[in-house]
Amino acid sequence: MAMERIWDKILPLLLPQNYRLITFDWPFAGTVKDQNLYDPVKYSSVEGFADDLITLLNKMDLKAVTFVGHSMSGMIGCIASVKSPQLFKTLILVGASPSF
C-alpha cells in the first residue's frame, strides 16, 4: 500500500477530533520536486530527519504535539521526542520498526 493511501485512511479519522493537522513530506519523498533539499550526508542516519522535525516544530512554535508517524517516520518521531521532549505530548506509531 502506498504511503499516501495509508494517510488517506487515517486523516479522515483525525479531522472530526478538532485536531490542528499539519502534514509534510520528507526531502526524499516523490512529492518534493526540489532535489537540492536532499543532502545524502545529512540523511545518512535517522538523526538528520529528527533534527528536521525538531526544526519544523520550533519554527511553527508548536509544543506538546501529538505526532503520528508511519514506518520510518515513526522512528524519527521517537528520536526527536528524546532529543526535545518538550515538543511532544503523544507519539502514535503506525507500522514503525526499530530496525531504522
C-alpha positions as CSV (number, residue, x, y, z in Angstrom):
1,M,0.0,0.0,0.0
2,A,1.4,3.4,-1.0
3,M,2.1,5.7,1.9
4,E,-0.4,8.3,0.7
5,R,-3.0,5.6,0.7
6,I,-2.3,4.9,4.3
7,W,-2.8,8.6,5.2
8,D,-6.0,8.7,3.1
9,K,-7.4,6.2,5.6
10,I,-6.0,7.8,8.8
11,L,-6.5,11.6,8.2
12,P,-10.3,11.5,8.0
13,L,-10.4,9.8,11.4
14,L,-8.5,12.7,12.9
15,L,-10.3,15.6,11.3
16,P,-13.5,15.3,13.4
17,Q,-11.4,15.3,16.6
18,N,-10.7,19.0,16.2
19,Y,-7.0,18.5,15.9
20,R,-4.9,21.0,14.0
21,L,-3.4,18.8,11.4
22,I,-0.1,19.5,9.8
23,T,1.2,17.2,7.1
24,F,4.5,17.4,5.4
25,D,6.8,15.4,3.2
26,W,10.4,14.4,3.9
27,P,13.0,15.6,1.4
28,F,13.3,12.2,-0.2
29,A,9.5,11.9,-0.9
30,G,8.4,11.8,-4.5
31,T,6.1,14.8,-4.0
32,V,9.1,17.0,-3.2
33,K,10.3,18.4,-6.5
34,D,13.4,20.3,-5.4
35,Q,16.1,17.6,-5.3
36,N,18.5,20.1,-3.7
37,L,16.6,19.7,-0.5
38,Y,18.0,16.2,-0.1
39,D,21.5,16.0,1.4
40,P,22.8,12.4,1.3
41,V,25.3,13.1,4.1
42,K,22.8,14.7,6.5
43,Y,20.2,12.0,5.8
44,S,22.7,9.1,6.1
45,S,21.2,8.5,9.5
46,V,17.7,9.0,11.0
47,E,19.2,11.8,13.2
48,G,19.1,14.2,10.3
49,F,15.4,13.7,9.8
50,A,14.8,14.0,13.6
51,D,16.6,17.3,13.5
52,D,14.4,18.5,10.7
53,L,11.3,17.5,12.6
54,I,12.5,19.4,15.7
55,T,13.3,22.5,13.5
56,L,9.8,22.3,11.9
57,L,8.0,22.2,15.3
58,N,10.2,25.0,16.7
59,K,9.7,27.2,13.6
60,M,5.9,26.7,13.9
61,D,6.1,27.4,17.6
62,L,4.4,24.1,18.4
63,K,4.7,22.4,21.8
64,A,3.2,19.2,23.3
65,V,2.2,17.9,19.9
66,T,0.6,14.5,19.1
67,F,2.9,13.2,16.5
68,V,1.6,10.4,14.1
69,G,4.3,8.7,12.2
70,H,4.2,5.8,9.8
71,S,7.1,3.4,9.3
72,M,10.5,5.2,9.4
73,S,8.7,8.5,10.3
74,G,7.5,6.8,13.5
75,M,11.1,6.2,14.5
76,I,12.1,9.7,13.5
77,G,9.4,10.9,15.9
78,C,10.8,8.7,18.7
79,I,14.3,10.1,18.2
80,A,13.0,13.7,18.0
81,S,11.0,13.2,21.2
82,V,14.0,12.0,23.1
83,K,16.1,14.9,21.9
84,S,13.4,17.6,22.5
85,P,10.7,16.0,24.9
86,Q,9.0,19.4,25.5
87,L,7.8,19.4,21.9
88,F,5.9,16.1,22.2
89,K,2.9,15.1,24.2
90,T,2.0,11.8,22.5
91,L,3.5,9.6,19.8
92,I,1.3,7.4,17.7
93,L,3.4,5.0,15.7
94,V,1.8,3.2,12.7
95,G,3.9,0.3,11.5
96,A,7.1,1.7,12.9
97,S,10.1,-0.5,13.3
98,P,13.2,-0.1,15.5
99,S,15.3,-1.5,12.6
100,F,15.9,2.0,11.4
